[in-house]
């Protein structure tokens, strides 16, 4: 039968106006079916924010949302595919190399000019650098040959080019390191060598790493060059004086694509293994740290208290930065040089001047570029157009999303006045990140799914607001998930609701919600900081669902086994009631109440014969107010209640000459078909089936006959049993004497 919704109490329109509950961004826990109570989405972690869209905002590893650096895109959209390498000119302007068109461009004053177009059918510009004379160096793959080209600015504004290295053995020049004496080091593949070109232009391979490609080079000072490879992920230190190399790190068979160095001589090496990358789905994780924020606690003299107690440094002397690093990173470290254990993700390694090596940060994606600037590492990641700013001292981290249309941050370069430039691939673009923070920015959550139609409660943003700054939240709702294409069917963005207050969401009831947090610095000299955001919601109560109800006659007993299956989309606790009524009588009689869906055995022995229907009622009153509780019902087909035994008449036994006995008679039943007749001689265990007169037992009136085996002389009692389709049996007996 069809399910019917039966409101226990008529719902009023007011149930749509006041109830509220939670909704706020990348779900703290994915909404699942649950009883109709207030629920919420809460945003307070980096992982939760990472599912949304950033516009002039960043989130750090403490889950704080704030204004980001001002970021501008500098290239026309769609013109370039890969910006592989980039360098800032000594006198301004950006030089960058591309593929697949394989040219060197200059960007200055918003104008892009090609300054070098190598010849060849397949050309890639893979590396760039600039020497102290302001000459641009470009590493090029042209038709399978590796070339190093010098581009010299001319008085007329153009550039003269000079090919200073070309080799068919070398196909790729991955990195270039010009030195103060005019010599040039460059890393190559697939020969896996470091080459040196002296000031006179003579080139020679000075280090063969044993791997296929040298991906990065770094000047460590003191006559030492640092080289990083693919394959085993070796980081090697080469001594110009000794003409020898030493392995500092073997990075778990993950190629090292980026190197950086800080003021203290600590070297940072970042890996870019596609096997270890998790496509942005993993989490950043500092190595060897517990929960909470590591901080340096300073006393009035500017000293770190823990170090002063240990006697370092002397009283009154400011704490040197490297001392704070050692204090804050004094937790457990991986195995020291030359191997750092079984790291299962891409990572940033720290190599100290004394040779100690440790994992500084686990990274979910490939690190394709890295800069050290103002005590922070800037990591350019693969996928999702993201840059991570990481402070090795406090282990604080913030993430900048430039554009979801630009996938990989391939290169980076320091500019003037604290500006940093980033080049991207799979959507070739150059982004310029300014110092300071943007005057305004916004964060938009992903589409949040309440799983069922819902009403919205309050929205609350917990924010720190410097004087003059402001933060507010807006919402919109809809009943289709694809807001990108079907946003016209959503409500408009609501009026702004200020932070640090609880405001009722005005968006219409629906299944889906989205929120946008806007941050404005105003006259403040610092960014407002959102500590958390929370949006409350409550699913509208929907009726339970009864999937099935069955009634099966129990063999040999005057009982039916009643089973059912039901559920509630809201996850409400259900209670059940069973009722029955006889055909032709308009009265339902309750026979059972159950708090669960355990089968029920219905005893029909006291019921009049006839056809009956069973009804199951399921209600969710246990988890809902009377005004909103709902119930549904489902009925079985008519079932036959027949508790009377069949009758046996006209029973007659005839003794044959050979000693066998033939038994005949008629079996009948008032309500059910006769389905079997059998005989038993002298109470033996065996029942011998009889034969229907019309060859089949299938009606309420059946004649039958049976022939026994040869019996011994003397009297014999023969019992006849007739059984109907409801399992009821009737008995009769007859006496036969064999002579």
N, C-alpha and C positions, 0 to 999 in steps of 0.2 A: 504494500500500500504506500501511497505517497506520504512523505513526512509533512506534518503540519506544525506551524509555529503558533504557540499558544502563549501570549503575554500573561505572566502571572498577575501583574498589575500594569494597567495602561501606562506607557511611558509618556512623560510630558515633554514639551518643547524645551523646558528649562534644563533638561539633562545635557543639552548641547552648549550651555552658556558658561558654566562655572567651573567644571572639573578641569584640572590641569595636571601636567606632569612633564617629563623631561625630554629635551632634544638638543644636542649640541655637537656634533661633528664626528670624526672618525671613531666609530662606536667603541665605547669602553668595553662593551660586550655586545656581540651581534644580537639584535632583538630576536627572541624566539617566542613561541606561543606561551603565554603566561596568564594567570588570573588577571581580571580587569582591576588593576591597581595602578597608581601612579608609577611611571617608569621614566627613564631619562637617558639621554646621550650626554656624556661628559668628555670634555677635552682638557687634558692636563699633562699629556706626554707628547714627545716629539713624534712617536709612531702614529698617534692618533691624528695629529695635524698633517702628517705627511700625505694623507689621502686627499687633501683639498688643494686649493689653488692660491698661491701667494702672489700678491701684486704690491710690491714695495714693502713687503714685510718679511720677517725671518722668524724661525723658531729655533731655540737652542735645545741642548740635550736635557735641560731641566724642565722642558715643556713650557717655557715662557715665550709668548708671542710679542714681538716688538717691531718697531720700524726698522727697515733695513737700509743699507747704503743706497743712495740714489743710483740707479742703473739705467743706462741708455744704450740702445742698439744703434750701431753706426753704419751698417751696410744695407743696401736695398734688399728687401725680402725677396727670396726666390732666385737671386742672381747667382749665388755660389752654393756649392754642395759641401765641400770640405775646406775648412781653413785649418791646415795641418800645422803651420808654424808661424811664429809672429815675433817681432822685436820692435822696441821703441827706439826711434832715432835719437841721436845725441842732441839734435837741435829741433826736436819735435817731429810729429808725424809717426804713423804706424806703418811698418813694412810687414807684409804677410804673404805666405805662399799657399797655393791651392792645388786641388785636384778635383776632378779629372782633367780640367783644362790646363793645369801645370804651368802657372805663370806666377811671377812675383809682382805684387801690387804695392802702391804707396797710397795711404789714406791720410789726407791732410786737409783741414778746413772743410770737412764734409765731402770732399771730392776724392774719388777713387780713380787711380791712374795705373795702367799696366806699365811697369818699367823694364821688365825683361820677360821675353817669350821664348823659351828654349825650343829648338827644332826637334821634331820627333813626332811619331804617331801616338805614342803612349808616354806621357810625361807627368811626373809627380814632383812637387816641391815638398820635401819632407822635413827639412831642418833649416833654421835661420839663426844668425847671430850678427852682432855688430862689433867692429873693433874700435880701438881708441881713436882712430882717425875718422870715425863716422862712416866707414865703408861697410856695406851690407854683404854678408856672406850667406850663400844659399847652397844647401845640399839637395841635389836633384837626381832623380831616376829618369833617364831618358832612353827609351827603347832598350831597357835592360842594362844600361851602363850607369855607373855611379859617377857623378860629376860634382866638383866643388867650384863654385863660381863667385868671383868678387865683383860687386857692383859699386863703381866709384862715382860719386856725385860730380857733375860738371858745372862749370860756371854758368852755362846757359840754362841750367835747370834740368837737363837730362842726366842719364847715367851711362857711363861706359862700362862694359862688362869684360871680364878677363877670366878665362877658364884656367884655374890653377891646379886642378887635378881631374883626371879622367881614367877610368879603368874598367875593363870588361870583367875582371875578377870580382871587383866590388860592384854590386848592383844598387845598394842602398847606403845613403849617408843619413843616419838617424839623428845625429847630434853634432854640434860644432861648439868648440871652446877656444875663442881667441885669447892670447896671452899678452901681457904688457910688453914683452920683448919683440912682438910682431909675429911670433910663431902661432900656428893654428893646430889644435888637436881636433880630431873628428872620429866618431865611432861609426863602424860600418857593418854591413851584412851582405851576403851570408857567410863571409869569412870570419866574422866575430872578432875583429881586430880594432885596436886603437892606432890611428895613424897620426904622425906629426909632420906638418909642413913648415919648414924653417922660413925665416924672413926672405930668403932668396927664392923660395918657391919649390924647393926640392922636398918631395914627400917620401916617407918611409913608415912602414908598419913597425911600431915599437913594442906592441903587446898583443899576443895572440891568446885570447881568453879560453879557447876550447869550446866555446858556445857558438851559436850561429850569428847572433846579432848583439852589438853593443848599442844599448838604447839610450843611455844618458851619460853625460860627463859633468864633472864638477871640479873647480879649482879649490882645493882644501888649504892652500897656502903652504909655505915652507917647502916648496918644491914638490908637492904631492898632488897627483891627479886622481880623482875618484871616478871609476868606471862601473856601470851597471849593465847586466846582460839579461837576455832571455834564457830559456832552458832551465837550468838549475837556479836561476835568479841570483847570480853572484854579484856581490858588491866588492870591488877590489881597489886597493890603494897602490898606486904606481909612484915610485920614487924617481924623479928625473935625475937625481944625483947617482943613485945606485943602479938605475936601469933595471929595477926589479919590482915585482908586484906581490902583494899579499892579499889573500882573501879575508875580508872582514865579516862577511855574512853570506850564508847560503839560504835563500828565502823560500824554502819549502817547495822547490820546483815551480815557482811562480815568477814570471819575468818582472823585472824591476824597470819601470818606465820613467820614473821621476826621482830626482835627487834635490836636496836642499841642505843648507848649512846655516847655523845660527851664530850669534856673536861669540859664543864660548867654544866654537869648533865642533859642537855636536852635529853629526850628519844624520839626515833623515832620508830614508829610502822607502818608496811606496811601490806596491806591486799592482800588476794589472793582468791577472789571470782570468780569462773568461770562464774557466772551469770552476774557479772559486767564487766568481761573482754570483750574486743572487738576484740580479735584475731589479735592484731597488727594494726587494721584499724583505731584506734582512735588517738588522739593527746595528748601529754604531755601538761599539763597546770599548771603553778604555781597558787596558790590560791591568789585572791585579788590583782592582779597586773595589771597594764595597759600596753599598748604597749611600747616598748623601753627597754633599758638595765638598770637595777638598778645598780648604781655604788656608791662607797664611794669617794667623792671628797676630796682629801687631800691637805692641804696647805703645805708650806715649812717645817713646824714643824712636818709633818706626822700626823696631826690631821684632823678629819672630820670637815669641815667648819660648817655644820649645827649644829653639836653637840657643837662645841666650842662657837657658838653664843648663844646657850642655856645655856652655863655655865658648860658643862660637856664634857670631864674631864677638869682638871686644865691645863692652858697653859703650853706647853712644855712637857706634858705627852702623850706618845703614846696612841692611841685609843685602848682600850681593844677589843678583837674580839667580845665578846658578845654584846658590845655596838653597834658595826656596824650591827650585826644581828638585833637588835631591831630597829635600824634606817631604815634599808632596808626593813624590813618586817612590817613596821608600817601601812600598808594599811589595808583595811577592813578584818576582821577575821570572821570565822564562829562562831556559838554559842559556848560559853565556856562549860567546863565540866558540866555534864557528857556526853552530846550528841553534835554532830557537824553538825546537820542539815541533809538534805536529799541529801547525796552525791551519784551521779549516776554513779560513776566509782570506780575502785580500787584507792587507795590513800596512800600517806605517811603522817602520822600525826606527829605533833611535840607536845610533852608534856613537858612544862617547869617546873622547880622545884617548882614554886609557884602554880602549878596545872592548869595553863591555857593551853588549848588544842586547836590546830588549824590544818587545813588541809594545809600541806606544798606543796604538789604536787599531781595533778591528773595523774593517770597512766592508759594507755589503756589496759594493760595486768595484769595478776597476778604477784605479787612480791613474789617470792619463797625463795629468800635469800637476805640478806642485811649486809653490813659491813660499819663501819665508819672508814675512814683512811685518814690522812693528810687533814682534814677539808672537806672531800668529802664523800657523801654516794654512795656506789656502790650497785646498785640494780640489782639482777639477775631476769630476766623476763621469763615468759612462752612463748613458741613459738618463732621461728626464731633465736634462739641462740644469744640473745642480752643481753648486760649489759649496764646500764645507769649510768654514773658518774654525780652526782648532787652536786653543791655547795649551801648549804642553805643560805649563806651570799649574794652572787651575783645573786643567782637563775639561774646561768649558768648551762648548761647541755650538755653533749656529749654522743653519743651512739656508743658502740662498738659491731660489729657483728662478733662473733667468727666463726660461720659456720651455713649455712642454713640447713645442714644435722643434726645438733644437735638442738633439739627443745627447751628444757626447762633447764634453769640454776637452778639446784636444791640446790646447796650448794656452799659455798665459805670459804676460809681460808686465813689468813694473814701468809706470809712467811718471810724469812729473806731479808734484804737489799731492802725493799720496794716492794718485789714481792707479788702478789696476785694470788691465785689459785681458779679456778672455776670448779665445777663438773656438768655434764650435764646428761639429760635423753632423752629417745627416740633417741638414738645415744650416748651411754655412752662414755664420754671422759673427760679428765682433761686438762684444758688450764692454762698455766702460763703466766700471764701478767707482763711484766718487767716495771720498772720505766723508765722515759725518753720517747723518741719517736723513732719509727722505722726509719732507714736511707732512706727507700723508701717505697712507697705505691701507690695504685691505686684505683680509683673508676670507675666502669663500669655501665653505664646507662642501664635501661631496653630498650627493643626494642621500638623505637619511630615510630608511624604510621602517615604518612602524609595523609592517607585516599585515596589518588590517587597518581599515578606516579608523582614524583617531581624532581626538580633540587635543588642542595644545594648551598647555598650562603656562607657567612663567618661564622667562628667560633671565639668566643671571650671568653677568661677566664680572669676575673678580679682577680688578686692575689697580695698579699703582699709577697715580696720575700726578706728575710734576705740575706745579702751578702753571696754568694756562693751557695744559694739554687736555685732550678729551678722547674718550673711547665710547662707541655705541654699537649696538647690534640691530640688525634687521632680519626679518624672516620672510619666506614665501612658501606656499604649499601647492600641492597638486595631486592628481590621481594617476598620472603617467610618469614613469621613471625617467624616460629619456628627455631631460630638460634641454639638452643641446638642440634637438630637432623639434621638440614639441613644447618648448617653453611658452609658446603663445597660449597654451591651455592651462598654464599655471596662474596663480594669483600674482598681483604686482608685489614688489618689495614693500614691506610694512613701513610705517613711520619709525624713525630711529628711537631706540630705547637706550638710555644712558647706562654706563657701567656702574657697578656697585649699588645696584637697586634691583628689586624684583618687579618685573613688569609683565602683565598678562599678554601673551602673544595674540595679536589680532588677526593673524592669517586664518582663512577658513579651514574648517575640519577637512581632513583628507588622509591619504595613506602616506604621502611623501612630504618631507620638509627639507628646506635648505636654509642655512643662515649665513650672514656676512657680518664680520666684525671690521669696523673701520677705526683706524688709529690716526690721530691728528696731534702734531706736536704744538701747534699754536705758537705762543710766545715763549714756550719752554725751551730750554737749551738741552733737554734730554728727552729721550723717547718714552712715551707711556709704555707700561709693561703689563700684558695680560697674563695673570697667573693661572686662570682656569676659566672655562666657560661651560655652562650647563643649560640645557633646554629640556623642559618637562613635557611629557605627553601621556595620554591615556587612551588605550584602544577603546573604541565603542564596543559595547557588548553585542555579540552576534550569537544567534541560536546554536545550541548543540547540534551535532549531526549523528543520527542513528543510521549506521551503515546496513545493519541486518538484524532480523529477529527470526528464529526458527523454533518450531515445536516438534519434537520427535517422540513417538510412542516408545516407551521402555518395554522391552520384551519380557513377557511373563508377569508384568506388574500393571496395576491400574493407574499408571502414572505417565505423564509427559515430561520430557526433559526440555526446558526452555532456555535457550542460549541467545545472547545478543552481543553486538559490537557497536560501540558509540564513542564519540570523542567531542572535544570542545575546541574550536579554533582559538579561543582566548586562553586555553589551558586551565579553564575553571574546573573545580572539583564538581563532579556530577553525582546526583542521586537518582534512583530509579524506582518506579512503581509499575506493577503488573496488574492489569485488570482483564476481566473476561465478560462476555455476554453471549447469551444463546440466541440463535437465529430466530427472528420474529419477536423478540422481547427487547424493548428499547432501554434496557437498564444495564449499565456497566457496574460490575461488582469487583471491588479491590480484593486481590488475593495475596499480594506480597509487596513489601517495600525493602529495598536493598541499597546500602551505601556504595556498592561496587557492582561490577558486572559478572559476579560469580553465577554459574548456572543454577537454575531453580527447578526442583522436582515438583510438579503439580499433581496432586493426588485427585483423581477424578472418580473415585469409588462412590462418592455420595451424590453424584450429579445425575440428573435425568438424562436419558439417551437423547441425542440430537446433535446438531452442528453448532460449533462454538467458534468465536473469534477472540484472539488474545491481543491486547494492546500494551505496548511499552511506552511509558512516559519518562523522559529524561529532563531534568531541570538543573540549572546552575545557581540556585538560590544560596548555596553555601558560600559562594564567593562574590555575591552581588547584593546590593541594596534591593529592597522589595520593588522600588520604582523601576529598576532596570533589569531585574532577573527575568530570564526567559526559559521556556520549556517547549519541547517538541514531542510528538507522539508518532508511533508507527505501529501498524496492525498487521497481524498475520492473515493468511487466507483462512477460510473456514476449515476447521478440523472436525473430525467425527469423534464424538464421545459415545462409546458403546461398551457398557460394562456387563451386559447380559450374555450368558453362555448360550451357544447353539442348542437347539432341541433335536433329539433323535427319535424318530417314530417308525412305525411299520417294520420293526426289527424282526427278522426271521432267520433261523438257522436250519439248514437242510444237510443231513448226513448222506454222503455219497457211498456207493458200494465198496469203494477202495479205502474207506476210512477217512477221507477228507471231508471237511465241512464247508459249505458255502453260506456266507452271511450276506444278507441284503437288507436295505432299509432306506430311509429318507432323512437327511439332515437339513435343518432350516435355522435361519437367524432373522431377528426382527429388523436389524439395521445394517448388517455387514455381510459381505460375501463369504460363503464357505470356501476355504482355501485348502483344506486337507481333512482326510478321514483316514483313520488307522485302526487296526484291531490288535488285541493282545490276548493270548491263550494262557489261561491258568496263571495269570500274574507274572509271566516271564518278563525279563527285561526288554526283550525285543518287541518293538511295535512294527507290525506289518502294514504297509500302506494299502489302502483300498483303491478301487478304480471307480471313477465317476461314470455314471450311466451314459452321459453324453461325451465321455472321454476327457472332460476338463472340469475342475472345480473352480467356478468363477462367478457364482451367483448365490443369492440368499437361500435358494432352494435347490438341493442337489440329491439325486438318487445315487446309491453306491452299491458296490458288491465287492466281496473279497472271498478268496478260497484258501483255506488253511492247508498246511502240510498234512500227511497221513498221521492220524492220532491213534493212540492206544485205545483198546476197548475200555469203555467205562464213561462216566459223566465228565464233561469239561465245561468250564465257565469261560465265555468269550466276552471281553470288554471292548466296546466301540467308543472311539474318541473322535469328536468333530471339532475343528478349530476354525474360527472366523478370521477375517483380515485384521482385526484389532488384537489378536492374540488370545482371545477368550476361548476356552475349551469347554465342551459339554460331554457328558459320559452317559453310557447306557450299557447294559449287559444282557446276554441271552445264554441259556443252558442247552447244550447238545450232548446226546449220549451215543457213543459209538459201540456197535455190537459186533 
